């Protein structure tokens, strides 16, 4: 590896980790806005989304520059490829955090009622997954990334439970339909955040082991 390539890869990793930290904070704030009904936090996340978008574009351009200038191979090529994909997933997670905030703001006017019992455990499990997958990337830990993929099943089960609870609420209390739909959206957004965390975990496995586990299970 040339010195210039090493420097560019280090800069790429540092900027990706900064984006990851910013996205993780957006998710944390969006959940706080939801659980505490703090509109100020929701608006803060929504206002900050443009910074995440700008960082994603800059990182993508940086990745393409490294590919064009250095034509990396083997592990270096896998690293740049993984960064490109992870950057996209992080930006999508940021968008989902914004969507949660928008639902949270809507709940203020729609009197959404109580959250389903499994929604709070789901928010905690989702943020744990996101944190774990970013740590797996930092530590280049394929084993930890595989655990993140396994944890996604738990999120899916919580989402299905939330759906059943909220559908039953709408059937029993038609006046609660609007609020229940907002909670369904939040649960779906959390489930999608977990899916993107899983995507990142798959990229970490590819980066560390050179194995593509997407669509094939974990061999």
URGI-V205549 format. One record per residue. RES is the residue in one small letter. SS is DSSP state (helix for helix, strand for strand, loop for the rest). Layout:
BEGIN
{{RES,SS} {RES,SS}}
END
This chain:
BEGIN
{{x,loop} {x,loop} {x,helix} {x,helix} {x,helix} {x,helix} {x,helix} {x,helix} {x,helix} {x,helix} {x,helix} {x,helix} {x,helix} {x,helix} {x,helix} {x,helix} {x,helix} {x,helix} {x,helix} {x,helix} {x,helix} {x,helix} {x,helix} {x,helix} {x,helix} {x,helix} {x,helix} {x,helix} {x,helix} {x,helix} {x,helix} {x,helix} {x,helix} {x,helix} {x,helix} {x,helix} {x,loop} {x,loop} {x,helix} {x,helix} {x,helix} {x,helix} {x,helix} {x,helix} {x,helix} {x,helix} {x,helix} {x,helix} {x,helix} {x,helix} {x,helix} {x,helix} {x,helix} {x,helix} {x,helix} {x,helix} {x,helix} {x,helix} {x,helix} {x,helix} {x,helix} {x,helix} {x,helix} {x,helix} {x,helix} {x,helix} {x,helix} {x,helix} {x,helix} {x,helix} {x,loop} {x,loop} {x,loop} {x,helix} {x,helix} {x,helix} {x,helix} {x,helix} {x,helix} {x,helix} {x,helix} {x,helix} {x,helix} {x,helix} {x,helix} {x,helix} {x,helix} {x,helix} {x,helix} {x,helix} {x,helix} {x,helix} {x,helix} {x,helix} {x,helix} {x,helix} {x,helix} {x,helix} {x,helix} {x,helix} {x,helix} {x,helix} {x,helix} {x,helix} {x,helix} {x,helix} {x,helix} {x,helix} {x,helix} {x,helix} {x,loop} {x,loop} {x,loop} {x,loop} {x,loop} {x,loop} {x,helix} {x,helix} {x,helix} {x,helix} {x,helix} {x,helix} {x,helix} {x,helix} {x,helix} {x,helix} {x,helix} {x,helix} {x,helix} {x,helix} {x,helix} {x,helix} {x,helix} {x,helix} {x,helix} {x,helix} {x,helix} {x,helix} {x,helix} {x,loop} {x,loop} {x,helix} {x,helix} {x,helix} {x,helix} {x,helix} {x,helix} {x,helix} {x,helix} {x,helix} {x,helix} {x,helix} {x,helix} {x,helix} {x,helix} {x,helix} {x,helix} {x,helix} {x,helix} {x,helix} {x,helix} {x,helix} {x,helix} {x,helix} {x,helix} {x,helix} {x,helix} {x,helix} {x,helix} {x,helix} {x,helix} {x,helix} {x,loop} {x,helix} {x,helix} {x,helix} {x,helix} {x,helix} {x,helix} {x,helix} {x,helix} {x,helix} {x,helix} {x,helix} {x,helix} {x,helix} {x,helix} {x,helix} {x,helix} {x,helix} {x,helix} {x,helix} {x,helix} {x,helix} {x,helix} {x,helix} {x,helix} {x,helix} {x,helix} {x,helix} {x,helix} {x,helix} {x,helix} {x,helix} {x,helix} {x,helix} {x,helix} {x,helix} {x,helix} {x,loop} {x,loop} {x,loop} {x,loop} {x,loop} {x,loop} {x,loop} {x,loop} {x,loop} {x,loop}}
END
